[in-house]
């Protein structure tokens, strides 16, 4: 989807909305679109920013009475890339200005690319008209990498770093570090650094011992009814026993 957008700005998948968890590569994909477009056309006007930076710039423009200049700057853009749009949640004035900028660019067939940690319908306190715009193009979900992909990433990184590591050790890391790629690479970096300091071979035993704390902490305990009762009673300041009384 990102590649197609980079080759057909404003014509296909507009807007492109990418969502997924932390560390799965959303920002890399967004920046790759901008880089690919610049390869073809250095004159293309590209704006890459986060929703928090967008909000900060808008507040600054309001403070200095330069809102029109702020709008004009964005209206000259050919490709607008906004990272982490979920942070627009609850910011009414920012949402209003972004809506107008979005509409202006969209009507001129300018490309808009957005990323979030959740789909548009799951972003709380987002104006319905913005939600509708976000859902009007292509929504792409980045899921967690499967075991084979995690192994491929580890093997490539180990090869690039010149790291000698047993396959069983790589399989241990890939099987136990599953949340995101950033954690996966971080675990391998830790193994590499420790092996260099201790001059030990990177075996399954070495890796499992070194990463035991990380592995155990990443395995979340299941939520029981007791947890739910405690959270509800704490929030509403009601005794747990009062919640369980039969009426």
N, C-alpha and C positions, 0 to 999 in steps of 0.2 A: 504493500500500500504506500509506504514512504517513497519507494523508488518511482512508482507510477506518478505520484504527486510531483516529484522533482522534475519529471519529464513533461508534465502537462499542467503547469501552474494555473489554478483557477478553473480548469476544465473538467477534471475528474476528482471525486472525493473531496468536495469542498463544502464545509470544513472537514478536515481529517481530525478525528478525536481519538487519541490513544490513551488507554488507561491500564493500570496494573500496579502491583505492589512495589515496595521500595527495593531498589537495587536490581531491577530486572532489565534495565537498559533504555528506559523511556527518553531520558535526556540525550543519550548517545544517538538515538534514532532521530530526534528532533534536530540535533546539530548536523547530522549527516545529510538531512534534506537541504539545509542551508548551504553546506559545503558543496554538495553535488550541483546545486543551482548555480553557484558562483563559478564552478568549472566551465559551465556552458556560457554564462553571461555575467561578466564582472560589473556591468552597469545596473544589474538588478538590485533594487532597493529592498534589503532584508532587515527585519527587526526581530531579534531574539531577546526575550526578556521573561522574567517570572511574573506571576500575578502579583506577588508582594512588591516587586520593583515597580510594576505598573501602578499599583495603588500609591506607593510612596511618591512617584513622579507626579501623579495626579494631585495629591495633597499639596505638594510643593508648588504646583502651578496655580492652584486655588489660592494658596497663601500669598503668592506674588502677583495675583491677578493676571495670570498668563494662560488661562484655560484655553482660549482660542488658539494660541501658539501650540499648545499641547495637542489639540485635536488636529491641527494642520500638519504637524509632524507625522502623526500616524496615518493621516489620509493620503500621504505621498508614497506609502509603502506598497511594494508588489507582493511581498511574502511576509506575513505576520506570524510569528511563532511564539506562543505563550505557554510557559511551563507551569505546572501545578495550579491549574485554574480552580481547583477545589478551595483555594484560599480566598476566592472572591465571595465565598459564603458569608452572608451577614453584612456585607459592605454595600449598602443600598446605593450610595452616590457613585461608587466605583462601577457597580453593575450597570447603572444607568448610562454612564459615559462609555463604557465598554460596548454596550448594546448599540449605541449610535455609531461608534467607530466600526464595529462588526458589520452593521448594515451598509454603511458607506462603502467599505471595501468589497463586500459580497456583491453588491449591485454593479460594481465595476469589474467583476470577475477576478478580483485579486485573491490570492490563495491565503487561507487561514488554517493554521495547524495548532492544535491544543493538546495538552497532556493533563492527566489527573490520576489520582490513586484509586478512583472509583468511577463508574459510569455516570453520565449526566443525571439520571433519575435518582441516584443515590447521594448527590451533593445537597446537603441540607441548606435551607433558606436561600435557594437560588431562584431568581425570578423565573416564572413560567415561560416568559417570552425568550429568555436566554436559553433555558433548557431546551425549548423547541428548536432554536437555532443550532445548538450543539448537536442535536439528534438528527438534523436535516441532511447531514452528509454521510461520511463513513465512520463507523465506530469500530475500532480495533482493540481487542483485548490481548494483553501480553500475560500469558500464564507462566507459572513456575516451570523452570527447565526440568525435563525428565532425567532419569538416571543416565541414559546414554549421552545426553547433551552435557550433563555435568562432568561426566568422565572425559568427553572430548575436550571440554574447556580446560580441565586440569592437565590432561596430557599435553595440550598445546602450550600451556603456560610453563609446565615443567621443562618442555623441550626448549622453549625460548630462553628460559633462565639457566639452561644447562644443568638441570637438577636430576640426579640419579635417584629414582624412587621406585620401589617395588609396586607392581600392579595391585597387589592386595592392599597396600597402604593407600593408593589412590582410590580404590573401591571403598575403603573404609570412610574416607573423607566425603566422597560423592554420596554415600548411603546415609550419612549422618548430618551433613550440612546441606539442607534442602530449601531453606527459606528464600535466599537470593544469591546472585552471582558474586556480589560484593563480599559477603561472608565466606563464600566458597574460596575465593582468591585470597582473602585475608587469612584463612586457615592454612592454605598452602604456603603463604609467605611466612607465617609463624613457624611452620615445620622447617622451612628452608633456613631461616635465621638460627633456629635452635641447633640444627644439624651442623651448621658452620661453626658455631661456638663450641659444641661438644665433640666435633669430629666423628660423630657416630653415623653408621649407615641408616638410611631411612627405610626402616622395616615396618611391618604392621604393628609389632609390639611397641616400637618407638613412637609411632604416630598415635596409636590408641591411648598410650600413657600421657602423651603431651596434650592431646585434645580432649581428654576425659571430662574436664570441667566444662568446656564449651558444649560438648555433646549432651551432657546431663542437664545443663541449664536450658538447652533448646527444646528439650522434650517437655512440653507443657502438661501439667496435670489436668485430668478431666474435671469439668465443672459439675458439681452435684447440686441437688436441691437446697442443701445447706448454704452453699455459696450465694445462691439467688435470694434466699430468705434474709441472709445477713446484709446483702447490698440494699435490698428494698427497705428493710427495717432501719438501716443507717440513714438512707436518703430521706425517708419520711419521718424519721425520729419516732419510730414506733417499736415497742418491745417485740421481739420475735414471737413470744408466747401469744401476744395479742393478735398477731397475724393468723395464728393457727386455731383460734377459738371458733367453734362451730356456732352459728347463729340459728 
